[in-house]
Amino acid sequence: MADADRCGAVQGRECAIDALKRLGWWAADYAYAGFWQVRSFFGRSDPAGFATGAGVPIVVLAGVYETWRFLEPLVVALHDRGHPVYVVDALRRNRFPVVDEAQQIAAFLRERDLSGVILVAHSKGGLAGKLAMTAAEGWRIRSMLAVATPFGGSRYARRMPGRVLRAFAPDDPSIVALAREIEVNARIVSVYAEFDPHIPEGSELPGAKNVVLGTGGHFRILAHPRVLAELAVLAES
C-alpha cells in the first residue's frame, strides 16, 4: 500500500511538472503569435520582391486569419537561401472554405506557369495545400512542408464560434473527405510539436514523413530550425 501511495505521489509530481511545462509553452506560443500578428500590420515589404532566386520555387500558405506577413520571417529565411518565394494574394486572411482556397492555389500556379513547386504551409494552409495536390494542377506541386496542420481536425473546433473555425472539427465533411485522399501523403512532410494547444490530436499524417518536435506550440514552431532543415531535404530530393 505504501509503495502504491509513493508511486501515486511521484506520478502526481510528474503531472504537475508536465502541466507547468505545457503552460509555459502555451504562454510562449501566444506571445510569439501576438508579436508577429502586430508586426504584420506594419509590414511594408512587397511580396513580389521575394519571387527571385535560382532555387526550387516555394509557395507559402498561411493559417486561418493570418496574412502572408505573419510568415514573413520564414519567407525572408527561405529567400535568403536562394528560393524564389511566392505569396497567393487571393487568400487574404485565409477565411475561405478549404476547397475554395485549393482552387485559388491551383489558379495561382496555372497563371504563373509554376511547376516543381514546394508548398510551405502553416495550419489551415496545409489542408488547402494537400487538396490542391490532389486536383488537376497537382502535378505542378513537387511536395509540401506542412507545419502544425490539423489533418485529422481538432475537437476544440466544435466549441468555436463561426463556420470558419468549426470547419476544423474531426467529423466535418471537408476534413473527412481530405483524410481519404492518401495518394499524395508520401509527398508531404508534417512538422508539429509534441504539444499543440490548438490541435490536441496532433498533426500526424499516415504515409507522410512525420516530424515531432520536442517542444510545444502552434505558432512559434514556425521559427524552429527543423522547419528549414526539412525544407532543405525536400529541395534536394
Rosetta blueprint (number, residue, H / E / L):
1 M L
2 A H
3 D H
4 A H
5 D H
6 R H
7 C H
8 G H
9 A H
10 V H
11 Q H
12 G H
13 R H
14 E H
15 C H
16 A H
17 I H
18 D H
19 A H
20 L H
21 K H
22 R H
23 L H
24 G H
25 W H
26 W H
27 A H
28 A H
29 D H
30 Y H
31 A H
32 Y H
33 A H
34 G H
35 F H
36 W H
37 Q H
38 V H
39 R H
40 S H
41 F H
42 F L
43 G L
44 R L
45 S L
46 D L
47 P H
48 A H
49 G H
50 F H
51 A L
52 T L
53 G L
54 A L
55 G L
56 V L
57 P L
58 I E
59 V E
60 V E
61 L E
62 A L
63 G L
64 V L
65 Y L
66 E L
67 T L
68 W H
69 R H
70 F H
71 L H
72 E H
73 P H
74 L H
75 V H
76 V H
77 A H
78 L H
79 H H
80 D H
81 R L
82 G L
83 H L
84 P L
85 V E
86 Y E
87 V E
88 V L
89 D H
90 A H
91 L H
92 R L
93 R L
94 N L
95 R L
96 F L
97 P L
98 V H
99 V H
100 D H
101 E H
102 A H
103 Q H
104 Q H
105 I H
106 A H
107 A H
108 F H
109 L H
110 R H
111 E H
112 R L
113 D L
114 L L
115 S L
116 G L
117 V E
118 I E
119 L E
120 V E
121 A E
122 H E
123 S L
124 K H
125 G H
126 G H
127 L H
128 A H
129 G H
130 K H
131 L H
132 A H
133 M H
134 T H
135 A L
136 A H
137 E H
138 G H
139 W H
140 R H
141 I E
142 R E
143 S E
144 M E
145 L E
146 A E
147 V E
148 A L
149 T L
150 P L
151 F L
152 G L
153 G L
154 S L
155 R H
156 Y H
157 A H
158 R H
159 R H
160 M L
161 P L
162 G L
163 R H
164 V H
165 L H
166 R H
167 A L
168 F L
169 A L
170 P L
171 D L
172 D L
173 P H
174 S H
175 I H
176 V H
177 A H
178 L H
179 A H
180 R H
181 E L
182 I L
183 E L
184 V L
185 N H
186 A H
187 R H
188 I E
189 V E
190 S E
191 V E
192 Y E
193 A E
194 E E
195 F E
196 D L
197 P L
198 H L
199 I L
200 P L
201 E L
202 G L
203 S L
204 E L
205 L L
206 P L
207 G L
208 A L
209 K E
210 N E
211 V E
212 V E
213 L E
214 G E
215 T E
216 G E
217 G L
218 H L
219 F L
220 R H
221 I H
222 L H
223 A H
224 H L
225 P H
226 R H
227 V H
228 L H
229 A H
230 E H
231 L H
232 A H
233 V H
234 L H
235 A H
236 E H
237 S L
